[in-house]
């Protein structure tokens, strides 16, 4: 009796929790890794180190990192959040951020040298801000879905990407190529996987209760010229 009552309350007040599903999968790439060479820092090596890892295409055991996987469709909402982009050891951390529209980005610098963060956007207000050592955080909200490139005008190897989505149902693949999107309302949606170098792949997916598995294979896709 008690169990039935708890289930009824859950269905009434938290319907997505009662009947939602989880999307899980991996992103695969077995093509040629043409961007593996580390980037030289030149005169900044005392602070940055001699080399910076090239993050344009990170593949380990044919598993692809930093792929944004996001859902599109009806009845998908969520809550905006707050995300941090740090300038640390002459790199942007993290390299890729996915956020729902209306979310806040907190930009900071942990480095003892100057940086200039510069975003290239069409739908949201661009950012072009100088950070000196010890500078306060810079906060900005993004209200329109789009893919935004981030650069440092002072250090050409520093790049990052901000992917602003319509809803909160998204994920970024980790070093094993794995992604997970929990608490998805049952329904039919478009699931898109986007990578800064390899472009995007879209699939139709039917989500029900429990787990739904779907993988993306970028093998055979040609590297693209990044937008700016």
FIPALUM-88730 format. One record per residue (C-alpha): x negated, y, z. Coordinates in nm, 4 decimals, decimal comma, m for minus. Each point is the difference from the previous one (the first is absolute). Layout:
<nodes>
X/Y/Z .
...
</nodes>
This chain:
<nodes>
0,0000/0,0000/0,0000 .
m0,2716/0,2439/0,1001 .
m0,2010/m0,0840/m0,3106 .
0,2993/0,0697/m0,2229 .
0,0606/0,3311/0,1765 .
m0,3614/0,1085/m0,0511 .
0,0213/m0,0921/m0,3671 .
0,3224/0,1980/m0,0406 .
m0,1519/0,3081/0,1621 .
m0,3093/m0,0302/m0,2178 .
0,2103/m0,0236/m0,3157 .
0,2127/0,2977/0,1041 .
m0,2732/0,2419/0,1027 .
m0,3071/m0,1322/m0,1834 .
0,1265/m0,1649/m0,3186 .
m0,3377/0,0166/m0,1746 .
m0,1666/m0,1843/0,2857 .
0,2620/m0,2760/m0,0093 .
m0,0113/m0,0740/m0,3716 .
m0,3197/0,1585/m0,1268 .
m0,2775/m0,1809/m0,1810 .
m0,3754/0,0292/m0,0333 .
m0,1912/0,0351/m0,3253 .
m0,3470/m0,1535/0,0041 .
m0,2607/m0,0721/m0,2615 .
m0,3489/0,0436/m0,1371 .
m0,1556/0,2092/m0,2739 .
m0,2431/m0,1842/m0,2262 .
m0,2653/0,1213/m0,2416 .
m0,2546/m0,2267/m0,1679 .
m0,1146/0,2410/m0,2701 .
m0,3346/0,1720/m0,0279 .
m0,0927/0,2258/0,2909 .
m0,1532/0,2933/m0,1849 .
0,0031/0,2407/0,2962 .
m0,1886/m0,2064/0,2576 .
m0,3177/0,2120/0,0079 .
m0,0366/0,2161/0,3112 .
m0,0120/0,3772/m0,0395 .
m0,3165/0,1966/0,0831 .
0,0320/0,2906/0,2420 .
m0,3218/0,1810/m0,0964 .
m0,0924/0,2882/0,2271 .
0,2838/m0,0837/0,2414 .
m0,1458/m0,3380/0,0960 .
m0,0973/0,1092/0,3549 .
0,3663/0,0419/0,0911 .
0,1727/m0,2237/m0,2529 .
m0,2511/m0,2812/m0,0344 .
m0,1837/m0,0803/m0,3221 .
0,3007/m0,1624/m0,1652 .
0,3786/0,0114/0,0171 .
0,2054/m0,3085/m0,0932 .
0,1884/0,0387/m0,3265 .
0,3664/m0,0476/0,0920 .
0,1520/0,0262/m0,3477 .
0,0212/m0,3775/m0,0301 .
m0,0500/m0,2131/0,3111 .
0,0265/m0,3708/m0,0753 .
m0,0954/m0,2907/0,2251 .
0,0653/m0,3586/m0,1041 .
0,2291/0,1324/m0,2752 .
0,2151/0,1851/0,2561 .
0,0573/0,3704/m0,0614 .
m0,0010/0,2630/0,2751 .
0,1694/0,3427/0,0101 .
0,3005/m0,0838/m0,2156 .
0,3155/0,1897/0,0977 .
0,3051/m0,2261/m0,0185 .
0,3339/0,1777/0,0321 .
0,3716/m0,0646/m0,0459 .
0,2497/0,2029/m0,2009 .
0,3760/m0,0391/0,0051 .
0,3207/0,0845/0,1810 .
0,0564/m0,0128/0,3761 .
m0,3672/0,0530/0,0784 .
m0,0767/0,2740/0,2481 .
m0,2227/0,0092/0,3035 .
m0,1631/0,2649/0,2112 .
m0,2866/0,2308/m0,1015 .
m0,3154/m0,0397/0,2043 .
m0,3345/0,1615/0,0715 .
m0,3222/m0,1157/m0,1672 .
m0,3653/0,0940/0,0518 .
m0,2601/0,0546/m0,2723 .
m0,3484/0,0361/0,1478 .
m0,3165/0,1251/m0,1684 .
m0,2470/m0,2334/0,1656 .
m0,3587/m0,0729/m0,1100 .
0,0734/0,1678/m0,3323 .
0,2946/m0,2269/m0,0785 .
0,3743/0,0374/0,0258 .
0,1461/m0,2449/0,2495 .
0,2216/m0,1657/m0,0984 .
m0,0646/0,0011/m0,3741 .
0,3700/m0,0507/m0,0806 .
0,3019/0,1194/0,1974 .
0,3627/m0,0882/m0,0739 .
0,2654/0,2139/0,1675 .
0,3704/0,0703/m0,0257 .
0,1046/0,3423/m0,1255 .
0,0356/0,2455/0,2862 .
m0,2982/m0,1510/0,1811 .
m0,2810/0,2068/0,1457 .
m0,3643/m0,0375/m0,0940 .
m0,2553/0,0999/0,2638 .
m0,3363/0,0763/m0,1607 .
m0,3100/0,0219/0,2155 .
m0,3765/m0,0134/m0,0310 .
m0,2297/m0,2017/0,2249 .
m0,3108/0,1029/m0,1935 .
m0,2661/0,2544/0,1048 .
m0,0038/0,1603/m0,3461 .
0,2354/0,1940/m0,2239 .
0,2722/m0,1635/m0,2082 .
0,2655/0,1444/m0,2289 .
0,3118/m0,2107/m0,0394 .
0,1818/0,0538/m0,3285 .
0,3201/m0,1786/m0,1051 .
0,1315/m0,0223/m0,3552 .
0,3784/m0,0114/0,0145 .
0,2892/0,1082/m0,2190 .
0,3058/m0,0430/0,2234 .
m0,1449/0,0953/0,3397 .
m0,1976/0,3007/0,1161 .
m0,3692/m0,0501/m0,0797 .
m0,2668/0,0147/0,2690 .
m0,3310/0,1805/m0,0406 .
m0,1541/0,0438/0,3441 .
m0,3584/0,0387/0,1217 .
m0,0996/m0,1980/0,3089 .
m0,3014/0,1174/0,1973 .
m0,1416/m0,2071/0,2891 .
0,2452/0,0041/0,2897 .
0,2842/0,1476/m0,2061 .
0,3543/m0,0658/0,1271 .
0,2297/m0,2509/m0,1660 .
0,2024/0,1075/m0,3013 .
0,3587/m0,1268/m0,0194 .
0,2283/m0,0132/m0,3023 .
0,3253/m0,1758/m0,0859 .
0,0746/m0,1558/m0,3378 .
0,3608/0,0145/m0,1154 .
m0,0044/m0,1409/m0,3537 .
m0,0993/m0,3491/m0,1169 .
m0,3180/m0,0022/m0,2081 .
m0,3547/m0,1343/m0,0152 .
m0,2559/0,2572/0,1129 .
m0,3742/m0,0094/m0,0518 .
m0,2247/0,1422/0,2726 .
m0,3542/0,1252/m0,0591 .
m0,2720/0,1888/0,1819 .
m0,1318/0,2859/m0,2135 .
m0,3345/m0,0151/0,1814 .
m0,0627/m0,3748/m0,0246 .
0,1108/m0,1469/m0,3298 .
0,0083/m0,3629/0,1162 .
0,2661/0,0719/0,2641 .
0,3427/m0,0998/m0,1285 .
0,3220/m0,1272/0,1518 .
0,3601/m0,0520/m0,1052 .
0,3331/0,0896/0,1595 .
0,3047/m0,1879/m0,1275 .
0,3238/0,1708/0,1050 .
0,3009/m0,2308/m0,0305 .
0,3780/0,0392/0,0189 .
0,0307/m0,2246/0,3045 .
m0,2013/m0,1667/0,2733 .
m0,0089/m0,3446/m0,1615 .
m0,3574/m0,0148/m0,1171 .
m0,3344/m0,1562/0,0835 .
m0,3677/0,0252/m0,0954 .
m0,1850/m0,3238/m0,0717 .
m0,2853/m0,0838/0,2364 .
m0,3402/m0,1569/m0,0692 .
0,1673/m0,3386/m0,0581 .
0,2364/0,1526/m0,2550 .
0,2915/m0,0600/0,2360 .
0,2986/0,2286/0,0492 .
0,3161/m0,0182/0,2088 .
0,3181/0,2086/m0,0009 .
0,2251/m0,0882/0,2965 .
0,3680/0,0646/0,0813 .
0,1159/0,0353/m0,3608 .
0,3809/0,0090/m0,0385 .
0,1232/m0,2880/m0,2182 .
0,0436/0,0987/m0,3631 .
m0,1567/0,0234/m0,3418 .
m0,2843/0,2480/m0,0401 .
m0,2918/0,1008/m0,2173 .
m0,3341/m0,0787/0,1614 .
m0,2982/0,1908/m0,1397 .
m0,3697/m0,0571/0,0637 .
m0,2239/0,2991/m0,0813 .
m0,3798/0,0141/m0,0106 .
m0,2081/0,3102/m0,0703 .
m0,2102/m0,1701/m0,2680 .
0,2210/m0,2771/m0,1372 .
0,3343/0,1805/m0,0200 .
0,3324/m0,1504/0,1056 .
0,2084/m0,3152/m0,0320 .
0,3733/m0,0128/0,0781 .
0,2130/m0,3046/0,0778 .
0,3657/m0,0525/0,0825 .
0,0447/m0,1692/0,3353 .
0,2974/m0,1378/0,1911 .
m0,0393/0,0341/0,3756 .
0,2014/m0,2080/0,2436 .
m0,0379/m0,1049/0,3612 .
m0,3371/m0,1405/0,0979 .
m0,3138/0,0297/m0,2091 .
m0,0267/0,0643/m0,3716 .
m0,3409/m0,0584/m0,1586 .
m0,1189/0,1732/m0,3139 .
m0,3508/0,0427/m0,1399 .
m0,1471/0,2453/m0,2494 .
m0,2804/m0,0864/m0,2417 .
m0,1866/0,2952/m0,1523 .
m0,2334/m0,2237/m0,2006 .
m0,0021/0,1144/m0,3605 .
0,1039/0,3578/0,0737 .
m0,2364/0,2592/m0,1405 .
m0,1566/0,2538/0,2386 .
0,1674/0,3377/m0,0408 .
m0,1287/0,3543/0,0105 .
0,1121/0,1445/0,3326 .
0,2478/0,2855/m0,0113 .
m0,0890/0,3507/0,1091 .
</nodes>
